[in-house]
Amino acid sequence: MPLLHRKPFVRQKPPGDLRPDEEVFYCKVTNEIFRHYDDFFERTILCNSLVWSCAVTGRPGLTYQEALESERKARQNLQSFPEPLI
């Protein structure tokens, strides 16, 4: 999970009393649900800000999506790393 200001990012859990017919705002990037547009909009702006870093490599100055991709690539590279060097 990407780091936000060098601290682990914790996703918001969906509201417990969510009704099936309730209108919500879905953030595809973080896979979160928001009841209020302002909360959704703030999360969207935060995800597009260059305040994220890769938890695996420590690379800073990324968007949330870039940090996720960096972590995926780093984990993929670690899997192909020679066992004796690990």
N, C-alpha and C positions, 0 to 999 in steps of 0.2 A: 504494500500500500504506500503510495507516495507520501512524502513528508511535507507538512505545511509549516513553514518557518522552523524547520529542523525538528519538528515534533510529529508523531504519528497522527494521521488524519483519521477521524472517526466519523463514519457516515451516520446520518440521522435515521432512526428507525421509523417506519410508517406509523402514523397515529393509531393507537389501539382501538379507538372508537370510530374508525372509518366506516362509513356506510357504502354499500355497493353502488348506490346511485349518486354519490357525492362527486362533485366536480373537483379534480385535483390537477396539479401541475407536476409533470414528470421530468426530472433531469436525467437525460439519457447517459450523460458522461459519468455520473456518480451512481446511477441507478437508485435515486432517491425520489420520494413523493412529498410534495408540499401542498398544504391547503391554501396558502396565501401566495399570491403572485409576487409580492415584495420579497418573501423569503426565497422563492424560486429564482427571482432575478438576481438577488445578492449572491446566491450560490453559483449561478451562471457566470457572473462577473468574476467571482473568486477563482473559478476553474480556469478562466481565460487569462488570469493575471500571472505574471512571471515570478511567483512567490513559492513555487513548488520545487522539490528536489527529489532525486531518485534515491530510494531507501537502500538500494544495493550498491550503487557506485558513489553516491554522495554528490552527484552532479547537480549544481544549483541553477536557478534562473530559468525554470521550465514552467510550462502550463501543466495542468493536471493530466491532460491527454499525453503530452510529451513525456512526463514522468512515468506514466504507466507503460508507455512504449519502451522507454529506456530500461525499466525494470524487467520487462519481458525479454528484451534482447540480452540483458546481462545474465539473466537466469538461463537462457538458452545457451549462451557462451560457457557458462559454468558447467553445464551438463556435458559439454564436449571437451572439457578440460581433462588432461591425462590424470589418471588415478594416482600415480606416484607423486605428482606435484601437489595434489590436494593434501 
